[in-house]
Amino acid sequence: MTLTRRALATLASVTALVLLAASPAVADAGPPPNAMASLGDSITRGFNACGWYADCTSRSFSTGDNSSVNSHYLRIRAVNPSINGRNYNDGKTGAKSADMYGQAGSAVSQGVGYVTMLIGANDACTSSESTMTSVGTYRANIDAALNRIRAGLPNARVLVVSIPDIYRLWSVGKDSGSARSAWSLFGICQSMLANPTSTNQADVDRRARVRQRVVDFNGQLAQACAAYGANCRFDGNAVFGYPFSLSQLSTWDYFHPNTGGQQVLASVSYAAGFGW
């Protein structure tokens, strides 16, 4: 069995276990929050969703206020107007798991009742396979952030969102000349996207290993959330498993979600979270 087939088999088994362990959205999650914060990287910041290489927090899947995205914030505001204007985007473009502790501190200082966290793409999407964050370090960083939230906001709900499947990013974009040019020009996620049209076994195996790192990260997110307790919910790999298309990516870099991509991310992640 090739490395790729082994990786895919492992992915299937891990996904099944995580889905079984994940809690579905429920209607008795308690009263909707009066304030919320989002932790994460450029995806959470809405990067490239409405401007050339710029953050666009209004189109964030989590805390944005653009009606076409229909973020978590807007969905909550529809049932609890008291949250109006209390949507804090604490993410930072370029952030990695090591930055979550600081962002968690910001959420604590804001006194929010709901926190979303989507982090890990930059831990796997690096300049080369050798510079990816180790699984152990990633888990330690996530635990540190969650512990800070639990200590400072003991009653807050936390939604941990799975990392999107960057292997699918390669799959849907590899045949697009525009995507390949952007990936090369801007040096995007070269651990996965280097030599995108190559069928050499070394490149096939490298992509499988990078994907496996994302699978391992998501497994750690599930475990960390379970250890946190009842106030934490993992999305059960809903975002990782979503079959996004090239049309849902920004045409400026073919990496970040565009407005349509942020809308889908909002819908998929919210449905897998708390049922306010």
Number of C-alpha atoms within 10 A of each C-alpha: 6 9 14 18 12 13 20 14 12 15 17 12 11 17 20 13 14 20 17 11 14 19 18 17 16 13 10 9 14 11 12 20 22 19 23 28 27 30 29 27 25 24 31 29 28 29 25 26 27 16 13 13 11 14 20 21 24 19 32 32 32 37 30 26 22 18 12 11 24 23 27 25 29 22 17 21 21 11 13 16 13 14 20 15 14 17 24 21 24 22 27 19 16 14 20 20 24 20 19 27 19 16 24 28 15 20 25 21 11 16 15 23 21 24 28 25 26 25 30 26 25 19 22 27 21 19 17 16 18 11 12 18 21 14 17 11 12 21 22 15 18 24 22 16 22 23 17 20 25 19 10 16 21 13 13 20 25 28 23 26 29 27 22 24 20 21 16 18 21 23 14 17 22 18 12 11 10 15 24 21 13 16 23 17 10 10 14 19 22 18 23 26 27 20 15 20 14 11 10 9 12 10 18 16 17 19 23 19 18 22 23 21 21 25 24 20 26 29 20 20 29 26 17 21 22 17 12 17 11 12 17 25 26 28 29 28 27 22 22 20 15 14 12 19 14 20 14 19 23 22 18 16 21 25 23 20 30 27 23 17 24 27 22 21 28 24 19 18 25 23 16 22 27 24 16 17
